[in-house]
Structures are given as structure tokens and as C-alpha cells.
Amino acid sequence: MKKLLFILLFVPLFMISCSESLEKSKSIEIKKSLNQNNNQVSVIVNVSYTESVDVIKKFIKEEHAPLFYNLEDSGIVRFEWFLNEKENTATLVEVFKNSNAFEELGSKVIGSPINLRFNELFKIENLTVLGEIGDKFKNKLQPMGPTFKSYVGGIN
């Protein structure tokens, strides 16, 4: 009798608890869209370097990333470095909320002291801009030999 009473009380409570957990997990899910351009601009910069990896890491962690982190209202969504220490190569991934944010920040940085230091440390092997940007800014980027690619579709 006690077992039957336990089962009658426990099973409904367990089902309610599971139902609530499922509802909570659904509300936490990130909304995604199919084939809807979010107007973000992504920039992928592949570089090589000849300095020691310690010099490179110090520059990234103590100069480059903090500078961009501390910019007010820069429109940066993502700014991350990835290294291959064996091949002395690195990739910088930048994502901006839109082309205006990218162009505004890029115009400020090109020719700045941090940009000059970047050019001392790294050789740009290739630069890819994903998303729509203005022709005027495309021309500014030409000395870096960029590849431009327009949005077609996907999940975001």
C-alpha cells in the first residue's frame, strides 16, 4: 500500500518537474533564422610571423585585444586570435554588428600606432571580408589584398 501511494504521488510530481524543465530549456534556446542576412560583417585575417611566440602572445593579450576591448561603442561582436605555434601562423577573427561599425573602426585603426605595430609583427597572408561593405572602404583595404564575399544564405 505504501509503495502504491508513493508511486501515485511521485510519478505526477516527476512529470510536472520534467515538463517545467522542458519549458525552461525552450525559453533559453537561442533564436535562429534561416536565410536572413543579419548584416554582420566578419573579417578573417590569416597571418604569419617571425618573432617568438612569447612576443606575439604578449602583443595579443596586453596590447591588441585590450585596445579593442576598451573601445566605446565599437560594434565589435567578436575579436579573437588563434595561433599555430608550430607553423608560426595565426588567424584573427573579427565580427562586427554591421558594415558601419566595421568601416568606422577600420578607418580609425588604419595607420594608427597599434596598426603599425601589427604590421611590424605580422605578414598578412590573406584577408577575407564576409558581408556587404561600401566600395570606398573596399578601396581603402586594397593594399592588404582582400577577398570580398557577399552573404547568400544559412542559419544565424
C-alpha positions as CSV (number, residue, x, y, z in Angstrom):
1,M,0.0,0.0,0.0
2,K,2.8,2.4,0.9
3,K,4.5,1.6,-2.4
4,L,1.4,2.3,-4.3
5,L,0.9,5.6,-2.5
6,F,4.5,6.6,-3.2
7,I,4.1,5.8,-6.9
8,L,0.8,7.8,-7.1
9,L,2.5,10.8,-5.6
10,F,5.9,10.6,-7.1
11,V,5.0,10.0,-10.8
12,P,2.8,13.1,-11.2
13,L,5.4,15.2,-9.4
14,F,8.2,13.8,-11.6
15,M,6.1,14.5,-14.8
16,I,5.4,18.1,-13.7
17,S,9.1,18.7,-12.9
18,C,10.1,17.3,-16.3
19,S,7.5,19.4,-18.1
20,E,8.8,22.6,-16.3
21,S,12.4,21.8,-17.2
22,L,11.5,21.3,-20.8
23,E,9.7,24.7,-20.9
24,K,12.6,26.4,-19.3
25,S,15.1,24.9,-21.8
26,K,12.9,26.0,-24.7
27,S,12.9,29.6,-23.4
28,I,16.7,29.6,-23.1
29,E,17.3,28.4,-26.7
30,I,18.9,31.0,-29.0
31,K,16.5,32.1,-31.7
32,K,17.9,31.3,-35.1
33,S,16.9,32.4,-38.5
34,L,17.1,30.7,-41.9
35,N,18.5,32.6,-44.8
36,Q,18.1,36.0,-43.1
37,N,21.1,38.3,-43.5
38,N,21.8,39.8,-40.1
39,N,24.1,42.4,-41.7
40,Q,27.1,41.5,-39.6
41,V,30.5,41.8,-41.2
42,S,33.1,39.1,-40.5
43,V,36.8,39.6,-41.2
44,I,39.2,36.7,-41.2
45,V,42.9,37.7,-41.2
46,N,45.4,34.9,-41.7
47,V,49.0,36.0,-40.8
48,S,52.5,34.6,-40.4
49,Y,55.1,35.9,-38.0
50,T,58.8,35.5,-37.4
51,E,59.0,36.9,-33.8
52,S,59.0,34.5,-30.9
53,V,55.6,33.2,-29.8
54,D,56.0,34.9,-26.5
55,V,56.3,38.3,-28.2
56,I,53.3,37.5,-30.3
57,K,51.2,36.3,-27.3
58,K,52.2,39.4,-25.3
59,F,51.2,41.7,-28.1
60,I,47.8,40.0,-28.5
61,K,47.0,39.8,-24.8
62,E,48.5,43.0,-23.5
63,E,48.1,45.4,-26.4
64,H,45.9,44.4,-29.3
65,A,42.9,42.7,-27.5
66,P,42.7,45.2,-24.6
67,L,42.7,48.1,-27.0
68,F,39.7,46.8,-28.9
69,Y,38.0,45.6,-25.7
70,N,38.2,49.1,-24.3
71,L,36.8,50.9,-27.3
72,E,33.4,52.5,-26.5
73,D,30.5,51.6,-28.8
74,S,32.8,50.0,-31.3
75,G,30.3,47.5,-32.7
76,I,32.6,44.6,-32.2
77,V,30.8,41.3,-31.6
78,R,33.9,39.1,-31.7
79,F,37.6,39.7,-31.7
80,E,39.6,36.5,-31.3
81,W,43.1,35.3,-32.1
82,F,44.1,31.7,-32.8
83,L,47.7,30.5,-33.1
84,N,49.5,27.6,-34.7
85,E,52.8,27.8,-32.9
86,K,54.5,25.1,-34.9
87,E,53.9,26.9,-38.2
88,N,54.3,30.5,-36.9
89,T,50.8,31.4,-38.2
90,A,47.8,32.9,-36.7
91,T,44.2,33.8,-37.5
92,L,42.3,36.9,-36.2
93,V,38.6,36.6,-36.4
94,E,36.6,39.8,-36.2
95,V,32.8,40.1,-36.3
96,F,31.1,43.5,-36.4
97,K,27.4,44.2,-35.9
98,N,27.2,45.8,-39.3
99,S,29.2,47.4,-42.1
100,N,29.1,50.9,-40.5
101,A,30.7,49.6,-37.3
102,F,33.4,47.8,-39.4
103,E,34.1,50.8,-41.6
104,E,34.1,53.3,-38.7
105,L,36.5,51.3,-36.6
106,G,38.7,50.3,-39.6
107,S,39.1,54.0,-40.6
108,K,40.3,54.8,-37.1
109,V,42.7,51.9,-36.9
110,I,44.4,52.0,-40.3
111,G,47.6,53.9,-39.9
112,S,47.3,54.1,-36.1
113,P,50.2,53.0,-33.7
114,I,48.6,49.7,-33.0
115,N,48.2,49.0,-36.7
116,L,51.8,49.9,-37.4
117,R,52.9,47.5,-34.6
118,F,50.6,44.8,-36.1
119,N,52.3,45.3,-39.4
120,E,55.8,45.0,-37.8
121,L,54.9,41.7,-36.2
122,F,52.8,40.1,-38.9
123,K,52.7,39.4,-42.6
124,I,49.1,39.2,-43.8
125,E,48.9,36.0,-45.9
126,N,45.2,36.6,-46.7
127,L,42.3,38.7,-45.6
128,T,38.7,37.8,-46.2
129,V,35.8,40.1,-45.6
130,L,32.4,38.4,-45.3
131,G,29.4,40.6,-45.8
132,E,28.5,43.9,-47.5
133,I,30.7,46.9,-47.2
134,G,30.9,50.1,-49.2
135,D,33.1,50.5,-52.3
136,K,35.0,53.4,-50.8
137,F,36.1,51.2,-47.8
138,K,36.9,48.3,-50.1
139,N,39.4,50.6,-51.9
140,K,41.0,51.5,-48.5
141,L,41.6,47.8,-47.9
142,Q,43.1,47.1,-51.3
143,P,46.7,47.3,-50.1
144,M,46.1,44.2,-47.9
145,G,44.9,42.2,-50.9
146,P,41.5,41.3,-49.5
147,T,38.9,38.9,-50.8
148,F,35.3,40.1,-50.5
149,K,32.4,37.7,-50.2
150,S,28.7,38.5,-50.1
151,Y,26.0,36.8,-48.0
152,V,24.0,34.1,-49.7
153,G,22.2,32.2,-47.0
154,G,22.4,30.0,-44.0
155,I,21.5,29.8,-40.3
156,N,22.2,32.7,-37.9
